[in-house]
Amino acid sequence: MDDDLDQALGAVGPRLRALRQQRETTLADLSAATGISVSTLSRLESGSRKPTLELLLPLARAHGVTLDELVDAPPTGDPRIHLRPVSRHGMTMLPLTRRAGGIQAYKLVIPADSRRRTPEPKTHEGYEWLYVLNGKLRVVLGEQDLVLVPGEAAEFDTRVPHWFGAAGSEPVEFLSLFGTQGERAHLRARPKPKGAA
């Protein structure tokens, strides 16, 4: 690790000189722009002075480059999360979180021709929040039978018998946040008033 750091810092001097020469800037001009003495700049470029963050920040700004470019930092790790979808009970669930405990997030897809046509309400401990992305989601919650459309959300205590499936002739995609009792979202879907289209 120390060798890699020494190598990276050792390459900064030639990079600084190349940047300055590309821009046809003198050491005196760069000194005026950064407040760093000409002798310090010269020693940085020759490699006889070790670069510090205090020196590199104004130099990066003056040259119009990032610190990563200045020190030729290696690329960081891939930030993408590669989660595997799971198919269960006629649904495809894609976990969006990977930590144990707390609120769990999922993206769910239920095909229109799913076998989940006949409601079979279940109960379990917890609290759930749903948000519809595409399609229509039928939610049976206790005595209520609701259809949520894109942009609508519902939240409920999962000890109330509940079931959800696709409503209509297209698949439904929705987000689900599930957590233990007490971890609640703050959006509620309400049934449409009687007579509303």
N, C-alpha and C positions, 0 to 999 in steps of 0.2 A: 504494500500500500504506500509506504514512504517513497519507494523508488518511483512509483507512478506519479506521485505528487511532485517529487523533485524534477521528473522529466517534463511534466506539464508546466511547471514554473520556469524551467530552463528554456522552454520554447517561447515564452512570452516576449523576451527581448527581441529576437529576430522578427517576431510578428509585429511588435510595436514599430520597429524601424521600417518594415515593409509598408505598414499602414501610413506612416508619416510621409514616406517617399511617394507612395501612390497619390497622396493628396498634395504633393509638392509643397509641404510645410517645413519650415526650418525649426530647429530646436528652440530658438528664441520665440518664434510665433506660438509654438505649443506651450512653452513656459508661460507666456502671457495669457493664454487661454485657460490654463489649468491651475496656475499658481505654484507649479512645481518647478524647482530651480533647473537651469540648463544642465548643471553638472549631474544632478540626480537623474534627469531624463537620459543623459548620455550613458550613465552607469547602468540604468535599467535596460537600455537597448543593447549594451555590450554584454549584459549578463553578469556584471560584477556587483550589481545590487539586486537583492531578492525582492520581487514585487510583493506589495502588501495590498490589502483591500483599500486602504486609505489612498494609495497611489493609483490603483487600477480604476476606481470609480470615476474620477475626473477624466482620466485618459479615455475610458470607454465612451463617456459623454462627448468629449472633444472629437473623437473619431467617428461618432455616430454608430457604434456597434454595441452589442450586448457584452456583458462580462463573460458569458459562455463562449462567445466568438473570440474574445480577446485571449482567453486561456485555452481555447480549443477543448472545452469540457466534453467528456464523453456523453453520448445521448443517455437520457434517463430511461428507466424501465418503461415498458409498455403500460399506459394507464388504463387500458381497456380491461374490463372484467369479463372473463369467459365462463359464463354460467351455463349449465346444461338444463334444457327443458325437461320436464317430467310429465308424462301423460297418466292421468288418473281419473276414473269416474267420468270418462267422456270429455275431459278438459285437458288442455295443455297448460301447464303452469311453468312460468319462468321465474325462479327466485331472483330478486333484485338486491337482496342483502345476503351477507354470508356470515353474520355473527350470531352467536348463540344468545338467547334471551332478548328481552326488549321487543320493540316493534319489528315485525318481519314484513317485507314488501314483496309483492308478487305481481307479475303481469299474467293475466289469464286469458285464454282464447277458448271459446266454446263454439264448435261448428254448428251451423243451422240444422244439419241432419243428425245432431247428437242424440244419443239414446236418453239424454236427460230431458225428455219431454214430460214425463209424469213426475210431478213434485214428490220428493221423499224427504220432508224436513228432518233435520238432525239438530242436536244440541251439543254443546261442549263449553268448557270454560273459556272466557276471553271476550274480546271486543273487536269488531271488524268495521272497517271503513272501505267503501267501494266507490270507484269513480269510473264512469263509462267513457271509453275512448272512441269506439266505433261500434255500430250496430245497436241493437236494442237488448237490454238485459231484463229478464223477468225475475223479480225477487219476491218470493213468498216468505213472509215474515209474520209468524203467528197467524192471525186472522186476516192480515193484509196481503193483497196480491197486487204488486206494483210493476210497472214497466218503466225502466229508466232509459233515457236516450243520451247520446253524447253530450258531455258537459254536466250531467246530473250526478249527484253523489248521494249515498245513503250510509248511515252508520247505525250499528245496533249491537246490543248485548247478545253474544252468541249462545247464551243459555235460553234465549227465546228460540223456539223451533224455526229453522230457516232453511231455504233452498234457493238456488239460482240456476238459470239456464238461458239459452238463446230464445228471444221472442221475435218471431218473424222468419223471413226466408234468407237471412244472411247471418254469417257468424258474428259473434259479439266479442269485442276485446275490452278488457277493463283492468284497472289497477285495484289491488287489494292490499290494505295495511291491516295486519292482524297483530294484536298484542294482548297482554294479560289485562284483567279487569282494571279499569281506572285510566288506561292509556287511550284517551279519546281524541279524535279529530274534532274540528269545530264547524263542520258543514253538515247540514241535514237535508235530505230530499223529503219533500212533503207530497202526499197523494194529491193528484189534480182535483180541484174542486168539482163537484158534480155539475155536469153540463158543459165543462170546458172541453174543447176539441183537442 
